[in-house]
């Protein structure tokens, strides 16, 4: 396939599966993510990482500006051109919108819970109305 044909070019490595800690570490140091995984639209924008999704699996999902979606029927040359475009765009665009939050949800939840007036009745906790 197209991706396998690019293996061996300088700096291109292909992995079928990786443990999540290694995968997230690699996302912080690569130039582009190629495939068709939800991590390309959820986690990749936080790493300011360009993504080429090949196929329709993520079609219709909310995406930041970091994704290039390619039909799996496209020619090898077209897919390769989109990959090169994603690599170039990654260097130029450093502020992809983070559509799935800013990483502070836990702090906001704790702050809200600290401001709730709690009561205990018959061993159960509740919120005062």
MISELUM-223276 format. One record per residue (C-alpha): residue number from 1; x, y, z. Coordinates in steps of 0.5 Angstrom, whole numbers, plus 2048, in hexadecimal, padded with zeros to 3 digits. Last residue first. Layout:
// residues N
NUM / X / Y / Z
...
This chain:
// residues 129
129 / 7C2 / 82E / 85F
128 / 7C7 / 82B / 864
127 / 7CB / 826 / 860
126 / 7CB / 81F / 863
125 / 7CF / 81A / 867
124 / 7CC / 814 / 869
123 / 7CD / 811 / 871
122 / 7C6 / 812 / 873
121 / 7C6 / 819 / 871
120 / 7CD / 81D / 86F
119 / 7CD / 824 / 86C
118 / 7D1 / 827 / 867
117 / 7D2 / 82E / 865
116 / 7D5 / 82E / 85E
115 / 7DB / 833 / 85D
114 / 7E1 / 82E / 85E
113 / 7DD / 829 / 858
112 / 7DE / 82F / 853
111 / 7E5 / 830 / 854
110 / 7E6 / 829 / 854
109 / 7E2 / 828 / 84D
108 / 7E6 / 82E / 84A
107 / 7ED / 82B / 84C
106 / 7EB / 825 / 849
105 / 7E9 / 828 / 843
104 / 7EF / 82C / 842
103 / 7F2 / 828 / 83C
102 / 7F0 / 82D / 837
101 / 7E9 / 82A / 834
100 / 7E7 / 825 / 82E
99 / 7E8 / 82A / 828
98 / 7EF / 82C / 829
97 / 7F0 / 831 / 824
96 / 7F6 / 830 / 820
95 / 7FB / 835 / 822
94 / 802 / 834 / 81F
93 / 801 / 834 / 818
92 / 807 / 835 / 813
91 / 80B / 82F / 815
90 / 805 / 82A / 815
89 / 803 / 82D / 80F
88 / 809 / 82A / 80B
87 / 808 / 823 / 80E
86 / 801 / 823 / 80C
85 / 802 / 826 / 805
84 / 807 / 820 / 805
83 / 802 / 81B / 807
82 / 7FD / 81E / 802
81 / 802 / 81D / 7FC
80 / 803 / 816 / 7FE
79 / 7FC / 815 / 7FE
78 / 7FB / 818 / 7F7
77 / 801 / 814 / 7F4
76 / 7FE / 80D / 7F7
75 / 7F8 / 80F / 7F4
74 / 7F1 / 810 / 7F7
73 / 7ED / 80A / 7F9
72 / 7EE / 80B / 800
71 / 7EB / 812 / 800
70 / 7EF / 817 / 804
69 / 7EE / 81B / 80A
68 / 7F3 / 820 / 80C
67 / 7F2 / 822 / 813
66 / 7F6 / 827 / 817
65 / 7F0 / 82C / 816
64 / 7EC / 829 / 81C
63 / 7E7 / 824 / 81B
62 / 7E0 / 822 / 81D
61 / 7DE / 81C / 81A
60 / 7DA / 81B / 814
59 / 7DF / 816 / 811
58 / 7E4 / 813 / 816
57 / 7E4 / 80C / 812
56 / 7E4 / 80F / 80B
55 / 7EA / 80D / 809
54 / 7F2 / 80F / 809
53 / 7F2 / 814 / 80F
52 / 7F8 / 819 / 80E
51 / 7FA / 81C / 815
50 / 7FE / 822 / 817
49 / 801 / 823 / 81E
48 / 800 / 829 / 822
47 / 801 / 824 / 828
46 / 7FA / 826 / 82B
45 / 7F7 / 826 / 824
44 / 7F9 / 81E / 823
43 / 7F5 / 81C / 82A
42 / 7EE / 81C / 827
41 / 7EE / 81C / 81F
40 / 7F4 / 818 / 81E
39 / 7F3 / 814 / 824
38 / 7EC / 812 / 821
37 / 7F0 / 80D / 81C
36 / 7F1 / 80D / 815
35 / 7F8 / 80D / 813
34 / 7FE / 812 / 812
33 / 800 / 816 / 818
32 / 805 / 81C / 816
31 / 80C / 81F / 818
30 / 80D / 81A / 81E
29 / 810 / 81C / 825
28 / 80A / 81D / 829
27 / 806 / 818 / 826
26 / 80C / 813 / 827
25 / 80B / 814 / 82F
24 / 803 / 813 / 82E
23 / 805 / 80C / 82B
22 / 80A / 80A / 830
21 / 805 / 80B / 835
20 / 7FF / 808 / 831
19 / 803 / 801 / 830
18 / 804 / 801 / 828
17 / 801 / 7FE / 823
16 / 802 / 7FD / 81B
15 / 808 / 802 / 81B
14 / 80B / 805 / 815
13 / 812 / 809 / 815
12 / 813 / 80F / 810
11 / 81A / 813 / 812
10 / 81D / 812 / 80B
9 / 819 / 80E / 806
8 / 819 / 806 / 808
7 / 812 / 806 / 809
6 / 80E / 80A / 804
5 / 80B / 804 / 800
4 / 808 / 801 / 806
3 / 804 / 808 / 807
2 / 802 / 807 / 800
1 / 800 / 800 / 800
